[in-house]
Amino acid sequence: MNRFYAIGLLALFAIIATSANAASVNVCEGVSDNIFIADVTNCSNYYYCNNGQAIAQQCRDSLYFNAASQSCVATSSGCLTCDKDVLNSTALIKTCNKYVLCFAGTPVLQQCADNLQYNPNLRACDLPRNVDCAADRCSIYQDPQNIVYVPSVSACNKYFICMNGLPQNQSCVSGLYFSSDCNCCDLPANVNCTISKSSSRSVSLQTAAMIAPRMVDIKCPIEGINFLAHRNPNQYFMCVNGKGALMTCAASLYFDKEVGACRRLEDIQKKH
């Protein structure tokens, strides 16, 4: 993009206050107890989640934290690396609504707005029914006498059972819905499930390549993380320490300049 053209456009855009940076995102918000979350800035550090609070921890003996195994290991193969020449994002393991944007070599922790979930296939925040994530509910330290059941957000007859720290897909027999009251399958009349067939999981025509962020030559604040609105309501600019990128929301989502995130139109229109 031509620099002068970009600057001319920015005269029409509103500069949004900073931002969702690593310091403002609580990695343990909405995450069950006894789950460990990686510190994206240091591979030897991690967080222990307890009552929604992130308690800083550190691996000993020069070990590295591996989020997939939820343990400290000798190899750094599971560590996050951000290529300075590549702009992309990746899920923050053991969370459903948080992700890491690798921005010109800098890891930037981000959180989806509302109850949206990060879609690893699109590499963007998406409607929960298109993701149906339950990873943030399953700890490896589970009580065999207290099985954890997680209802699906895409279908009334589906649910998850946590096993060895991972959610296992389950389905009720035909005609029954999963009930959180009894952690069992029951008659639909006895289950308060509001997921309609029209709102169930759908195949998106979008791909990660179609909405992939790309670096653009725009005038950005020299320091910090800032968001700039775009004339296309489905897009926005993101600035990190003077460098800018054009970002695109997933289908059915629009950029909210007040929140600095992609949201449903009905959520944007709600009175605060």
C-alpha positions in Angstrom: 0.0 0.0 0.0 1.3 3.5 -0.9 2.3 5.3 2.3 0.6 8.6 1.4 -2.5 6.8 0.3 -2.6 4.9 3.6 -2.0 8.1 5.6 -4.8 9.8 3.7 -7.2 7.0 4.6 -6.1 7.1 8.3 -7.4 10.7 8.4 -10.8 9.1 8.1 -10.2 6.4 10.7 -10.5 6.7 14.4 -7.5 5.7 16.5 -8.5 3.3 19.1 -7.0 3.2 22.6 -4.6 0.4 23.4 -5.4 -2.5 23.8 -5.3 -6.2 24.4 -1.7 -6.7 25.2 -0.1 -9.5 27.2 -0.3 -7.5 30.4 -4.1 -6.9 30.1 -5.1 -10.5 29.3 -5.7 -12.9 32.2 -4.8 -16.3 30.7 -6.7 -18.1 33.4 -10.0 -16.3 32.9 -12.6 -18.9 32.2 -10.1 -21.7 32.6 -10.8 -24.6 35.1 -8.6 -25.1 38.2 -5.3 -27.1 38.0 -4.6 -26.2 34.3 -1.3 -24.8 33.3 -0.9 -22.1 30.6 2.3 -21.2 28.9 4.0 -17.8 29.3 4.4 -16.7 25.7 7.3 -14.5 26.5 9.5 -17.1 28.3 9.4 -20.8 27.6 10.7 -21.7 31.1 7.7 -19.9 32.7 4.1 -20.8 32.9 0.9 -20.0 34.9 -1.1 -22.2 37.3 -4.8 -21.5 37.1 -6.7 -21.4 40.4 -10.1 -19.8 40.8 -9.6 -17.9 37.6 -6.3 -16.4 38.8 -3.0 -16.9 37.0 -0.2 -17.8 39.4 3.3 -17.5 37.9 5.5 -20.6 38.0 8.9 -21.5 36.6 10.4 -24.8 35.5 13.5 -25.8 37.4 16.9 -27.2 36.2 16.8 -25.3 32.9 13.7 -27.2 31.7 11.1 -25.9 29.3 7.3 -25.8 29.8 5.4 -28.0 27.4 1.7 -27.0 27.3 0.6 -30.1 25.4 1.9 -32.4 28.1 1.3 -29.9 30.9 4.8 -30.5 32.3 8.4 -29.3 32.3 10.5 -31.1 29.8 14.2 -31.2 28.6 13.5 -30.2 25.0 12.3 -26.8 23.8 10.5 -28.3 20.7 7.2 -27.3 22.2 8.1 -23.7 22.7 6.5 -20.9 20.8 8.7 -19.3 18.2 7.8 -16.2 16.2 9.4 -15.8 12.8 10.1 -12.1 12.3 9.3 -12.5 8.6 5.9 -14.2 9.1 2.7 -12.7 10.4 0.3 -15.4 11.8 -1.4 -16.6 14.9 -1.7 -19.8 17.0 -4.0 -21.0 19.7 -2.9 -20.6 23.3 -3.0 -24.3 24.3 -5.5 -25.2 27.1 -7.6 -22.1 26.4 -10.5 -21.7 24.0 -10.7 -17.9 23.5 -7.1 -16.8 23.7 -4.3 -16.9 21.1 -0.9 -15.6 20.2 -0.4 -13.3 17.3 3.2 -13.5 16.0 3.7 -9.9 14.9 7.0 -9.3 13.1 8.8 -11.6 15.6 6.9 -10.3 18.6 4.4 -12.6 20.4 1.2 -10.6 21.2 -1.3 -12.3 23.5 -4.9 -11.7 22.4 -8.3 -12.7 23.6 -11.6 -13.1 21.7 -14.4 -10.8 22.7 -17.7 -12.0 24.3 -18.0 -15.8 24.2 -16.3 -16.2 20.8 -13.7 -18.9 20.5 -10.4 -19.1 18.6 -10.8 -21.2 15.5 -7.4 -22.8 14.7 -8.5 -23.6 11.1 -9.2 -20.0 10.4 -6.6 -18.7 12.8 -9.1 -16.1 14.0 -11.9 -15.7 16.6 -15.1 -17.3 15.4 -18.6 -18.2 16.5 -18.4 -20.8 19.2 -20.6 -23.2 17.3 -18.0 -23.4 14.6 -15.3 -24.3 17.1 -16.9 -26.2 20.0 -13.8 -26.0 22.2 -13.7 -27.6 25.7 -9.9 -27.7 26.2 -10.0 -25.1 29.0 -12.2 -27.4 31.1 -10.0 -30.5 31.3 -7.2 -30.8 33.8 -4.7 -33.7 33.8 -5.3 -33.8 37.6 -8.9 -35.0 37.5 -10.6 -36.9 40.2 -11.8 -40.4 39.0 -14.7 -40.1 41.4 -15.8 -36.8 40.0 -15.9 -37.0 36.2 -16.0 -33.7 34.4 -18.8 -33.4 31.8 -18.8 -30.4 29.4 -21.9 -29.6 27.2 -21.3 -28.9 23.6 -22.1 -25.4 22.2 -22.8 -26.7 18.7 -25.5 -29.3 19.3 -27.9 -30.3 22.2 -27.2 -34.0 21.8 -23.4 -33.7 22.1 -21.1 -33.3 25.1 -17.5 -34.0 26.2 -16.0 -36.1 29.0 -12.6 -35.0 30.3 -10.1 -37.9 30.2 -6.3 -37.6 30.8 -6.6 -33.8 30.4 -8.3 -33.9 27.1 -12.0 -33.5 26.1 -13.5 -36.7 24.5 -16.4 -36.2 22.1 -19.6 -38.0 23.1 -23.2 -38.1 21.7 -26.5 -39.1 23.1 -28.6 -41.7 21.4 -31.1 -40.4 18.8 -33.8 -38.2 20.3 -32.1 -37.4 23.6 -30.3 -34.2 24.7 -27.4 -33.9 27.2 -28.4 -32.4 30.5 -25.9 -30.6 32.8 -28.3 -31.1 35.7 -27.7 -34.8 35.8 -24.7 -35.1 33.5 -26.7 -37.6 31.4 -28.8 -37.8 28.3 -32.5 -37.0 28.9 -35.7 -36.2 27.0 -35.5 -32.8 25.2 -38.5 -31.5 27.3 -36.4 -31.9 30.5 -33.3 -30.1 29.1 -32.9 -26.4 28.9 -30.9 -26.4 25.6 -31.4 -23.3 23.4 -29.2 -24.4 20.5 -31.4 -24.6 17.4 -30.6 -26.6 14.3 -30.2 -23.4 12.3 -27.5 -22.2 14.7 -25.7 -25.5 14.9 -22.2 -25.9 13.5 -21.9 -24.9 9.9 -19.1 -25.2 7.3 -17.5 -21.8 6.7 -16.6 -20.8 3.1 -13.7 -18.9 4.6 -10.2 -20.2 4.8 -7.2 -19.1 6.9 -5.6 -17.9 3.7 -8.6 -15.7 2.8 -8.5 -13.8 6.1 -4.8 -14.0 6.9 -3.3 -10.8 8.3 -0.8 -9.0 6.2 1.7 -6.2 6.9 0.8 -2.8 5.5 2.7 0.5 5.3 0.7 2.8 7.5 1.5 5.4 10.0 1.4 3.8 13.4 2.3 5.0 16.9 5.9 4.2 17.6 5.3 2.3 20.8 2.6 0.0 22.2 -0.3 -1.9 20.7 -3.0 0.1 18.9 -6.0 -0.6 16.7 -7.2 1.6 13.8 -10.6 1.3 12.3 -10.9 0.4 8.6 -13.6 1.7 6.2 -14.6 -1.9 5.7 -16.4 -2.9 9.0 -15.1 -6.5 8.6 -11.5 -5.3 8.8 -9.2 -3.2 10.9 -5.6 -2.2 11.3 -3.4 -3.4 14.2 -0.2 -1.5 15.1 2.6 -3.0 17.3 5.6 -0.8 18.1 5.3 1.2 14.9 4.5 -1.6 12.5 1.1 -2.1 11.0 -1.0 -5.0 9.7 -4.4 -5.3 8.0 -6.6 -7.8 10.0 -9.8 -9.4 8.9 -12.6 -10.7 11.1 -14.2 -14.1 10.5 -17.6 -14.3 8.7 -20.5 -12.7 10.5 -18.2 -10.7 12.7 -17.4 -7.0 12.6 -14.7 -4.8 14.2 -15.8 -2.9 17.3 -13.8 0.2 17.6 -14.7 0.7 21.2 -13.6 -2.7 22.3 -10.8 -3.2 19.7 -12.0 -6.7 18.7 -14.1 -8.6 16.2 -17.7 -9.1 17.6 -21.2 -10.1 16.5 -23.2 -7.1 15.2 -25.9 -7.6 17.9 -23.2 -7.5 20.6 -21.8 -4.3 19.2 -25.3 -2.7 19.2 -26.0 -3.5 22.8 -26.0 -0.6 25.2 -23.2 -0.6 27.6 
